Amino acid sequence: APSALWDGVAHDDFSTGAALFDQEWSFGTRQVAALGFAQHAAASDDPARRAEALARMEARLDGDRVTAAIARRVAAEPTGLPETYPGERYPVDTAAGAARIGRRAPRSAAPRSPTPSSSRC
């Protein structure tokens, strides 16, 4: 099968002038590609095409390594909302991470209930 447009995208493929933003573009590109492949899987009636789209989605999400890192950061925060930039927290970024954690979680896992801290909210 031909490779997808964004196969192999890396931080050095971007040149914004700031390493942080280059990494953000690389990460965001893979996330958006994963969402596109998820939509293809959901829309397909063909089991083979659905399986291919899901495999491509998983490849863009970088599997268990990234999901484990996100889970550690979420668990370490009393609010469940880790920093996504130095000193900044963005719920939309955490929502994407939570979806990844949920997709990887065993079906019998108990949900985590963060205890908000008034000093962090």
VENJO-V591667 format. One line per field, one symbol per residue. ss: DSSP state (h for helix, s for strand, l for the rest). psi: psi as a letter, one per 20 degrees, with the letter a starting at -180 (. if undefined). A space follows every 10 residues. Layout:
ss: ???
psi: ???
This chain:
ss: llllllllll hhhlllllhh hhhhhhhhhh hhhhhhhhhh hhhlllhhhh hhhhhhhhhh llhhhhhhhh hhhhhhllll llllsllsll hhhhhhhhhh hhhhllllll llllllllll l
psi: qqqqgjpjpr hjiqmiiphg hgggggghgh ghgggghghg ghipiohghg ggghghghhh ikbhggghgg gggghiphij nrpiqojqpo hhghgghhhg ghhiqqhipq qpnqoqphii .
